[in-house]
């Protein structure tokens, strides 16, 4: 089951490249660079396999955080739509303005 309930399976999966994945991937790479620097190794050359591993782990975490974020926003949207459906008196329909009503305030003074 994981972190998400079974009802989250109906949501479309997020894209592989999303802001959370990229951000956490870069954070993983920066963590590997910091670890190399603290151990007095060449930052870019040493432990390239570890850099790739940290990027992959960060990307994975970011992807699943995006899935969780999409699920939370979907449940909020569902609950809000249901509330609006049950309480229509609190959300009256607004009348559409005509073109003349929009343009009238912008006419120059005669």
C-alpha positions in Angstrom: 0.0 0.0 0.0 2.7 2.5 0.8 2.0 6.1 1.9 -1.0 6.5 -0.3 -4.4 4.8 0.1 -5.8 2.6 -2.6 -8.1 5.4 -3.9 -5.0 7.3 -5.0 -4.4 4.7 -7.8 -7.1 6.3 -10.0 -5.0 9.5 -10.3 -2.8 9.7 -13.4 0.9 9.3 -12.5 3.0 12.4 -12.5 5.6 13.0 -15.1 9.0 11.6 -14.6 10.5 15.0 -14.8 8.8 17.3 -12.3 9.9 20.1 -10.0 10.2 17.9 -6.9 12.2 15.2 -8.7 14.6 17.7 -10.2 15.0 19.5 -6.9 15.6 16.4 -4.8 17.9 15.0 -7.4 20.0 18.2 -7.2 19.9 18.0 -3.5 21.2 14.4 -3.6 24.0 15.4 -5.9 24.9 18.4 -3.7 24.9 16.0 -0.7 27.4 13.8 -2.5 29.6 16.8 -3.3 29.5 18.0 0.3 30.4 14.5 1.5 33.4 14.4 -0.9 34.5 17.9 0.2 34.3 17.0 3.9 36.4 13.9 3.3 39.0 16.0 1.4 38.4 14.2 -1.9 38.1 15.8 -5.3 34.5 17.0 -5.3 33.5 16.1 -8.9 35.9 13.2 -9.6 35.6 11.0 -6.6 32.7 8.6 -6.0 30.9 9.2 -9.3 28.9 6.0 -8.6 27.8 7.5 -5.2 26.8 10.7 -6.9 24.6 8.8 -9.3 23.1 6.8 -6.4 22.3 10.0 -4.5 20.8 11.6 -7.5 18.6 8.5 -8.1 17.5 8.4 -4.5 16.6 12.1 -4.5 14.7 11.7 -7.8 12.8 8.7 -6.4 11.8 10.6 -3.3 10.8 13.7 -5.3 8.6 11.6 -7.6 6.8 10.0 -4.7 6.4 13.3 -3.0 4.7 14.6 -6.1 2.4 11.7 -6.1 1.5 12.4 -2.5 1.0 16.1 -3.3 -1.3 15.3 -6.3 -3.4 13.0 -4.1 -3.7 15.6 -1.3 -4.8 18.3 -3.8 -7.2 15.9 -5.5 -8.9 15.1 -2.1 -9.1 18.8 -1.3 -10.7 19.6 -4.7 -13.1 16.7 -4.3 -14.2 17.9 -0.8 -14.5 21.5 -1.9 -16.6 20.5 -5.0 -18.8 18.3 -2.7 -19.3 21.2 -0.3 -20.2 23.6 -3.1 -22.7 21.0 -4.5 -24.3 20.6 -1.0 -24.4 24.4 -0.3 -25.4 26.2 -3.5 -26.9 29.1 -1.6 -23.5 30.2 -0.4 -22.1 30.2 -4.0 -24.6 32.1 -6.2 -24.0 32.1 -10.0 -22.6 35.4 -11.2 -24.3 37.1 -14.1 -22.1 37.4 -17.2 -21.3 41.0 -18.2 -22.0 42.1 -21.7 -19.4 43.8 -23.8 -21.1 47.2 -23.4 -20.8 46.9 -19.6 -17.1 46.2 -19.8 -16.3 48.9 -22.3 -18.5 51.7 -20.9 -16.1 52.7 -18.0 -13.3 53.2 -20.4 -15.0 55.7 -22.7 -13.4 59.1 -22.6 -15.3 61.9 -20.9 -17.6 63.6 -23.4 
